């Protein structure tokens, strides 16, 4: 009877210990999850005004979503809507592309979402919080789909931008070549690049005209050949 009792205790212990050990490991991971961490990275690419690709000290690339933000998206497809998107991306590229920033996690936000993107605050080299800066200037909208600790603060920042009619909350300026160029090439539009663009456009226009002229000559030659052939017959 004693041997059966001893065996039963061993079996129960074999189940209880792994469960308690696993629970302890989970508790440690959860605690580590809520400890603010800071990581210096270099911005490699701006996917959208709330999503950037960064490279860490080991050279590994990762996708980072800016906590609490939602970038302008293609809605009705209007020109104004497209300008908002280009202007938002241009601003983020101007502040971050090929620059070193500091990423900080949030005390109540998970490290990664379902798409394996990190959710972080981005701190610029001058100490400004990029998330707050974009929200304050009306470049992006407030988004609390993923809960975070500073929701009330961010909501008030957006309300202030709405009252002042800033960025997407005001009148968006008309699209122009400058906006498209800077958004596409992540570089300010200079006099040299303007002249280069004009030169390339004129060259392409010349090539198109020459191609059309050659095509018309060939068509005329073919018609003459067909006409001569019919006369012979």
C-alpha positions in Angstrom: 0.0 0.0 0.0 2.9 2.3 0.9 4.5 1.6 -2.5 1.3 2.6 -4.3 1.0 5.8 -2.4 4.7 6.6 -3.1 4.2 5.9 -6.8 1.1 8.1 -6.9 3.0 11.0 -5.2 5.8 10.7 -7.8 3.3 10.8 -10.7 1.6 13.9 -9.3 4.9 15.6 -8.6 6.0 14.9 -12.2 3.0 16.9 -13.4 2.9 19.6 -10.8 6.6 20.6 -11.1 6.6 21.2 -14.9 3.4 23.3 -14.6 4.7 25.4 -11.7 8.1 25.8 -13.5 6.3 26.9 -16.7 4.2 29.4 -14.8 7.3 30.9 -13.2 8.9 31.2 -16.6 5.8 32.9 -18.0 5.7 35.3 -15.0 9.3 36.2 -15.6 8.7 36.9 -19.3 5.6 39.0 -18.5 7.6 41.0 -16.0 10.4 41.5 -18.6 7.7 42.5 -21.1 6.6 45.5 -19.1 10.1 46.9 -18.4 10.9 49.9 -20.6 13.8 49.1 -22.9 15.8 51.4 -25.1 17.5 50.4 -28.4 19.5 52.5 -30.8 18.8 51.7 -34.5 19.3 53.2 -37.9 16.3 53.9 -40.1 16.6 52.1 -43.4 13.2 52.6 -45.0 9.9 54.4 -44.4 7.1 52.1 -45.4 4.4 54.6 -44.3 4.2 57.4 -41.9 3.5 55.0 -39.0 5.7 52.1 -40.2 9.5 52.1 -40.6 12.2 49.5 -41.3 15.2 49.7 -38.9 18.6 48.1 -38.6 20.0 47.2 -35.2 23.6 47.0 -34.0 23.9 43.5 -35.3 22.8 44.5 -38.8 19.4 42.8 -38.5 16.4 44.5 -40.1 13.0 44.6 -38.4 9.6 46.3 -39.0 8.6 48.9 -36.4 5.1 50.4 -36.0 4.9 53.7 -34.2 2.7 53.3 -31.1 -0.6 55.1 -31.1 -0.5 56.3 -34.7 -2.4 55.6 -37.9 -1.1 56.9 -41.2 -3.3 58.5 -43.9 -4.6 55.8 -46.2 -6.1 55.8 -49.7 -9.8 56.3 -49.1 -11.8 57.7 -52.0 -8.7 57.9 -54.1 -9.0 61.7 -54.4 -6.0 63.8 -55.2 -6.2 65.5 -51.8 -6.1 62.1 -50.1 -3.0 61.1 -52.1 -1.3 64.4 -51.1 -1.8 63.7 -47.5 -0.1 60.4 -47.8 2.8 61.7 -49.7 3.2 64.7 -47.4 3.1 62.4 -44.3 5.7 60.0 -45.7 7.9 62.9 -46.8 7.9 64.3 -43.3 8.9 61.0 -41.7 11.6 60.4 -44.3 13.0 63.9 -43.7 13.2 63.2 -39.9 14.4 59.6 -39.9 15.8 58.1 -43.1 19.4 57.0 -42.7 19.5 58.5 -39.2 20.0 56.9 -35.8 17.0 56.9 -33.5 16.1 55.3 -30.1 13.3 52.9 -29.8 11.4 52.5 -26.5 8.7 50.0 -25.8 5.5 50.7 -23.9 4.8 49.4 -20.4 1.4 48.0 -21.4 2.0 47.1 -25.0 3.1 43.7 -26.3 6.4 43.5 -28.1 5.0 42.3 -31.3 1.7 42.2 -33.1 0.2 39.5 -35.2 2.3 40.6 -38.3 5.5 40.4 -36.3 5.9 44.1 -36.2 7.4 45.8 -33.1 5.3 48.5 -31.5 7.6 51.3 -30.3 8.0 55.0 -29.5 10.7 56.5 -31.6 13.0 59.1 -30.0 14.9 61.4 -32.4 18.6 62.3 -31.9 17.5 65.7 -30.5 15.3 64.0 -27.9 11.9 64.7 -29.5 9.3 61.9 -29.5 8.6 61.2 -33.1 5.2 59.7 -32.3 4.0 62.8 -30.5 5.6 65.2 -33.1 3.7 63.6 -36.0 0.4 63.6 -34.0 0.9 67.2 -32.9 1.4 68.4 -36.5 -1.6 66.5 -37.8 0.5 64.3 -40.0 -1.0 61.1 -38.6 -4.1 60.2 -36.7 -4.5 58.7 -33.2 -5.0 55.0 -33.1 -5.7 53.0 -29.9 -6.4 49.6 -31.6 -3.4 48.3 -29.7 -3.8 49.6 -26.1 -0.9 51.6 -24.6 -0.2 53.6 -21.5 -0.3 57.1 -23.0 -3.6 56.9 -24.8 -5.2 59.8 -22.9 -2.2 62.0 -23.6 -2.2 61.2 -27.3 -5.9 61.7 -27.7 -5.5 65.2 -26.2 -2.6 66.0 -28.6 -4.8 65.0 -31.6 -7.7 67.1 -30.3 -5.4 70.1 -30.2 -4.3 69.4 -33.8 -7.9 69.1 -34.9 -8.9 72.4 -33.3 -6.0 74.2 -35.0 -6.7 72.5 -38.3 -3.2 71.2 -38.8 -2.2 68.6 -41.4 -4.9 66.1 -42.2 -7.3 68.1 -40.1 -7.0 71.2 -42.3 -6.8 72.2 -45.9 -4.2 70.0 -47.7 -2.1 71.9 -50.2 -2.4 70.9 -53.8 -0.1 68.2 -55.1 2.9 69.3 -57.0 6.0 67.8 -58.6 8.1 68.8 -55.5 5.9 66.7 -53.2 6.0 63.6 -55.4 9.8 63.9 -55.9 10.6 64.3 -52.3 8.3 61.5 -51.2 9.6 59.1 -53.9 13.3 59.7 -53.6 13.6 60.6 -49.9 15.6 63.7 -50.9 14.8 67.5 -51.1 14.1 68.8 -54.5 17.2 71.0 -55.5 17.8 73.2 -58.5 20.1 70.5 -60.0 17.5 67.8 -59.6 14.9 70.1 -61.1 17.0 70.8 -64.2 17.9 67.1 -64.5 14.2 66.2 -64.4 13.4 68.7 -67.1 16.2 67.5 -69.2 15.1 63.9 -68.9 11.5 64.8 -69.7 12.6 66.7 -72.8 14.8 63.8 -73.9 12.0 61.4 -73.5 9.7 63.7 -75.4 12.3 63.9 -78.2 12.6 60.1 -78.4 8.9 59.8 -78.6 8.6 62.3 -81.4 11.4 60.6 -83.4 9.8 57.2 -82.9 6.4 58.5 -84.1 8.1 60.1 -87.2 9.9 56.9 -88.1 6.7 54.9 -87.6 4.8 57.3 -90.0 7.6 57.0 -92.6 7.5 53.3 -92.5 3.7 53.3 -92.8 4.0 55.6 -95.9 6.7 53.4 -97.4 4.5 50.3 -96.9 1.5 52.1 -98.6 3.7 53.1 -101.6 5.0 49.6 -102.0 1.5 48.1 -101.9 0.3 50.8 -104.4 3.2 49.9 -106.8 2.5 46.3 -106.5 -1.2 46.7 -107.4 -0.2 48.8 -110.4 2.0 46.1 -111.7 -0.7 43.5 -111.4 
